[in-house]
Amino acid sequence: MAESIQSSMPNSKKIVFGIYFFLLLLMALCPPFYLGVSGSKQLVLGVPLPIFYWIANAVLVGLGIWALYVAEGVSGELANEGEPT
């Protein structure tokens, strides 16, 4: 049972993180999303909304990378320190 869970985990992990990072890529590169907030003078946490948009995108990318690192650590895909890769 545990082997079947571990064998299916890499595929589901690739799909989940692939979709997550693809959506962040769309958020960063597709003009309609950014242009929807670009002319706004509204403040979010004291920062103009267009700048907050980019900060939020960067934070979400960082959180995604951290979550992927944790997921790979849990599944045992990371090399131990001092071991050759």
Backbone as a chain_set.jsonl record, in Angstrom:
{"seq": "MAESIQSSMPNSKKIVFGIYFFLLLLMALCPPFYLGVSGSKQLVLGVPLPIFYWIANAVLVGLGIWALYVAEGVSGELANEGEPT", "coords": {"N": [[0.823, -1.195, 0.0], [1.877, 1.279, 0.876], [3.903, 1.546, -0.984], [2.496, 1.893, -3.356], [1.327, 4.351, -2.923], [3.595, 5.999, -2.748], [4.6, 5.591, -5.312], [2.673, 6.764, -6.923], [2.765, 9.339, -6.071], [4.903, 11.022, -7.181], [3.92, 11.558, -9.803], [1.452, 12.865, -9.349], [2.414, 14.994, -7.905], [3.965, 16.325, -9.798], [1.958, 17.152, -11.54], [0.31, 18.798, -9.915], [2.115, 20.833, -8.999], [3.012, 21.691, -11.462], [0.693, 22.803, -12.623], [0.24, 24.833, -10.744], [2.573, 26.49, -11.001], [2.3, 27.146, -13.68], [-0.048, 28.681, -13.651], [0.89, 30.836, -12.14], [2.78, 31.787, -13.932], [1.103, 32.613, -16.005], [-0.19, 34.633, -14.605], [1.905, 36.418, -14.296], [2.772, 36.997, -16.906], [0.657, 37.424, -18.712], [-0.988, 40.012, -20.22], [-3.776, 40.875, -19.771], [-4.423, 40.319, -17.066], [-2.651, 41.921, -15.539], [-3.141, 44.45, -16.651], [-5.669, 44.898, -15.782], [-5.387, 45.841, -13.21], [-3.557, 47.865, -13.411], [-4.03, 50.66, -13.718], [-4.956, 51.475, -11.32], [-5.323, 53.391, -8.353], [-5.581, 52.476, -5.894], [-4.685, 51.448, -2.594], [-2.945, 48.755, -1.13], [-2.137, 47.424, 1.81], [-0.625, 49.711, 2.146], [0.766, 49.93, -0.199], [0.785, 50.691, -3.65], [-1.664, 49.176, -5.787], [-0.814, 48.014, -8.367], [1.945, 47.536, -7.89], [1.807, 45.917, -5.643], [0.662, 43.715, -6.833], [2.812, 42.572, -8.303], [4.559, 42.04, -6.201], [3.038, 40.197, -4.748], [2.919, 38.141, -6.621], [5.633, 37.376, -6.734], [6.004, 36.503, -4.097], [4.227, 34.34, -4.038], [5.477, 32.648, -5.891], [7.854, 32.107, -4.506], [6.783, 30.773, -2.249], [5.728, 28.557, -3.542], [8.04, 27.278, -4.506], [9.245, 26.661, -2.073], [7.292, 24.913, -1.004], [7.444, 22.845, -2.873], [10.042, 21.964, -2.382], [9.724, 20.999, 0.241], [7.856, 18.958, -0.257], [9.378, 17.248, -1.877], [11.326, 16.574, -0.036], [9.847, 15.144, 1.866], [9.051, 12.973, 0.339], [11.446, 11.753, -0.052], [13.187, 12.396, -2.127], [15.287, 14.129, -2.108], [18.809, 14.538, -1.943], [20.916, 13.444, 0.692], [22.888, 15.507, 2.86], [26.24, 15.825, 1.969], [26.333, 13.536, 0.461], [27.09, 12.324, -2.792], [25.504, 13.585, -5.738]], "CA": [[0.0, 0.0, 0.0], [2.745, 2.453, 0.958], [4.642, 1.664, -2.245], [1.615, 2.443, -4.389], [1.167, 5.783, -2.644], [4.836, 6.664, -3.126], [4.788, 5.548, -6.759], [1.757, 7.712, -7.566], [3.03, 10.687, -5.577], [5.653, 11.882, -8.104], [3.087, 12.005, -10.915], [0.495, 13.863, -8.881], [3.192, 16.168, -7.504], [4.313, 17.038, -11.028], [0.75, 17.779, -12.074], [-0.124, 19.881, -9.024], [3.055, 21.951, -9.049], [3.018, 22.19, -12.837], [-0.465, 23.694, -12.776], [0.461, 25.999, -9.88], [3.554, 27.391, -11.598], [1.741, 27.637, -14.938], [-0.963, 29.774, -13.317], [1.712, 31.988, -11.764], [3.359, 32.299, -15.172], [0.038, 33.382, -16.653], [-0.404, 35.839, -13.804], [3.021, 37.336, -14.508], [3.058, 37.35, -18.293], [-0.518, 37.742, -19.53], [-1.358, 41.411, -20.002], [-5.1, 41.21, -19.225], [-4.44, 40.298, -15.604], [-1.967, 43.099, -15.011], [-3.799, 45.672, -17.108], [-6.872, 45.082, -14.976], [-5.059, 46.562, -11.977], [-2.453, 48.8, -13.633], [-4.381, 52.067, -13.579], [-5.591, 51.68, -10.024], [-4.621, 54.168, -7.322], [-5.946, 51.845, -4.634], [-3.553, 50.982, -1.804], [-3.071, 47.487, -0.417], [-1.077, 47.431, 2.82], [0.182, 50.904, 1.939], [1.487, 49.82, -1.465], [-0.148, 50.76, -4.783], [-2.121, 47.863, -6.249], [0.038, 47.381, -9.393], [3.195, 47.053, -7.29], [1.418, 44.794, -4.792], [0.429, 42.599, -7.756], [4.101, 41.93, -8.581], [5.078, 41.509, -4.933], [2.258, 38.991, -4.451], [3.355, 37.098, -7.552], [6.951, 36.907, -6.293], [5.82, 35.756, -2.85], [3.602, 33.062, -4.387], [6.511, 31.805, -6.51], [8.716, 31.652, -3.41], [6.057, 29.768, -1.471], [5.628, 27.351, -4.363], [9.348, 26.614, -4.5], [9.41, 26.099, -0.734], [6.391, 23.762, -0.875], [8.01, 21.77, -3.693], [11.196, 21.458, -1.636], [9.199, 20.202, 1.355], [7.247, 17.75, -0.817], [10.451, 16.352, -2.295], [11.965, 16.079, 1.178], [8.971, 14.137, 2.465], [9.041, 11.772, -0.5], [12.785, 11.179, -0.072], [13.854, 12.652, -3.399], [16.441, 15.002, -1.911], [20.029, 13.858, -1.512], [21.387, 13.837, 2.017], [24.054, 16.373, 2.816], [27.497, 15.105, 1.91], [26.262, 12.453, -0.515], [27.162, 12.807, -4.176], [24.206, 13.533, -6.421]], "C": [[0.868, 1.259, 0.0], [3.515, 2.652, -0.341], [3.773, 2.258, -3.343], [1.385, 3.935, -4.178], [2.418, 6.535, -3.073], [5.049, 6.647, -4.631], [3.854, 6.509, -7.481], [2.038, 9.147, -7.153], [3.837, 11.54, -6.555], [4.806, 12.393, -9.265], [2.105, 13.078, -10.471], [1.216, 15.142, -8.457], [3.561, 16.993, -8.733], [3.107, 17.787, -11.58], [0.348, 18.98, -11.228], [0.817, 21.077, -9.117], [3.18, 22.522, -10.456], [1.88, 23.165, -13.085], [-0.262, 24.972, -11.969], [1.429, 26.992, -10.53], [3.09, 27.918, -12.954], [0.779, 28.798, -14.68], [-0.198, 31.022, -12.878], [2.376, 32.613, -12.986], [2.324, 33.12, -15.932], [-0.207, 34.699, -15.922], [0.687, 36.875, -14.08], [3.111, 37.843, -15.943], [1.857, 37.737, -19.146], [-0.996, 39.156, -19.228], [-2.757, 41.648, -19.425], [-5.16, 41.211, -17.701], [-3.819, 41.568, -15.036], [-2.673, 44.385, -15.415], [-5.092, 45.942, -16.349], [-6.608, 45.875, -13.708], [-4.082, 47.709, -12.209], [-2.821, 50.264, -13.437], [-4.939, 52.423, -12.215], [-4.704, 52.487, -9.079], [-4.888, 53.586, -5.935], [-4.695, 51.323, -3.926], [-3.899, 49.659, -1.124], [-1.876, 47.406, 0.519], [-0.107, 48.593, 2.61], [0.973, 50.921, 0.647], [0.468, 49.938, -2.597], [-0.446, 49.369, -5.349], [-1.252, 47.256, -7.351], [1.354, 46.836, -8.834], [2.904, 45.867, -6.378], [1.18, 43.539, -5.628], [1.732, 41.845, -8.013], [4.716, 41.353, -7.319], [4.354, 40.21, -4.583], [2.678, 37.842, -5.363], [4.704, 36.526, -7.122], [6.847, 36.079, -5.018], [5.199, 34.386, -3.138], [4.588, 32.116, -5.073], [7.442, 31.255, -5.429], [8.052, 30.583, -2.556], [5.914, 28.458, -2.242], [6.928, 26.57, -4.391], [9.598, 25.962, -3.145], [8.54, 24.853, -0.559], [6.899, 22.579, -1.702], [9.217, 21.147, -3.007], [10.741, 20.563, -0.485], [8.605, 18.893, 0.833], [8.314, 16.758, -1.276], [11.205, 15.794, -1.091], [11.155, 14.981, 1.834], [9.0, 12.845, 1.656], [10.424, 11.141, -0.639], [13.545, 11.397, -1.362], [15.079, 13.549, -3.269], [17.636, 14.179, -1.455], [20.401, 14.347, -0.116], [22.649, 14.668, 1.876], [25.325, 15.531, 2.853], [27.498, 13.943, 0.938], [26.396, 13.024, -1.919], [25.799, 12.661, -4.848], [24.25, 12.692, -7.656]], "O": [[0.63, 2.188, -0.772], [3.754, 3.786, -0.757], [4.253, 3.036, -4.167], [1.263, 4.693, -5.14], [2.321, 7.593, -3.695], [5.621, 7.588, -5.18], [4.203, 7.021, -8.545], [1.59, 10.079, -7.821], [3.486, 12.704, -6.751], [4.957, 13.545, -9.672], [1.945, 14.093, -11.149], [0.691, 16.242, -8.629], [3.478, 18.221, -8.708], [3.228, 18.925, -12.032], [0.076, 20.056, -11.761], [0.367, 22.209, -9.293], [3.429, 23.716, -10.618], [2.076, 24.223, -13.683], [-0.556, 26.066, -12.449], [1.143, 28.187, -10.603], [3.453, 29.03, -13.336], [0.793, 29.788, -15.412], [-0.594, 32.14, -13.206], [2.517, 33.833, -13.062], [2.633, 34.197, -16.443], [-0.406, 35.743, -16.544], [0.415, 38.076, -14.094], [3.486, 38.993, -16.172], [2.033, 38.328, -20.211], [-1.368, 39.457, -18.094], [-2.911, 42.576, -18.631], [-5.874, 42.022, -17.111], [-4.393, 42.212, -14.158], [-2.79, 45.309, -14.61], [-5.554, 47.081, -16.282], [-7.517, 46.519, -13.183], [-3.803, 48.462, -11.276], [-1.968, 51.045, -13.016], [-5.35, 53.561, -11.989], [-3.491, 52.285, -9.019], [-4.464, 54.149, -4.926], [-3.768, 50.824, -4.564], [-5.004, 49.476, -0.613], [-0.733, 47.328, 0.069], [1.09, 48.465, 2.867], [1.769, 51.831, 0.419], [-0.607, 49.345, -2.515], [0.426, 48.501, -5.379], [-0.966, 46.06, -7.282], [1.821, 45.783, -9.268], [3.678, 44.91, -6.345], [1.464, 42.427, -5.181], [1.759, 40.615, -7.949], [5.332, 40.288, -7.361], [4.984, 39.236, -4.17], [2.779, 36.699, -4.918], [4.892, 35.309, -7.146], [7.529, 35.064, -4.879], [5.604, 33.384, -2.547], [4.534, 30.906, -4.854], [7.778, 30.071, -5.44], [8.689, 29.597, -2.183], [5.973, 27.377, -1.656], [6.923, 25.342, -4.31], [10.103, 24.842, -3.074], [9.003, 23.847, -0.022], [6.79, 21.432, -1.268], [9.394, 19.93, -3.049], [11.309, 19.493, -0.264], [8.829, 17.834, 1.421], [8.162, 15.553, -1.08], [11.674, 14.656, -1.129], [11.715, 13.993, 2.309], [8.977, 11.751, 2.221], [10.56, 10.098, -1.279], [14.471, 10.643, -1.661], [15.831, 13.709, -4.231], [17.492, 13.237, -0.675], [20.222, 15.52, 0.211], [23.384, 14.546, 0.896], [25.457, 14.63, 3.681], [28.561, 13.412, 0.617], [25.868, 14.1, -2.202], [25.043, 11.733, -4.559], [23.238, 12.548, -8.342]]}, "num_chains": 1, "name": "protein.A"}
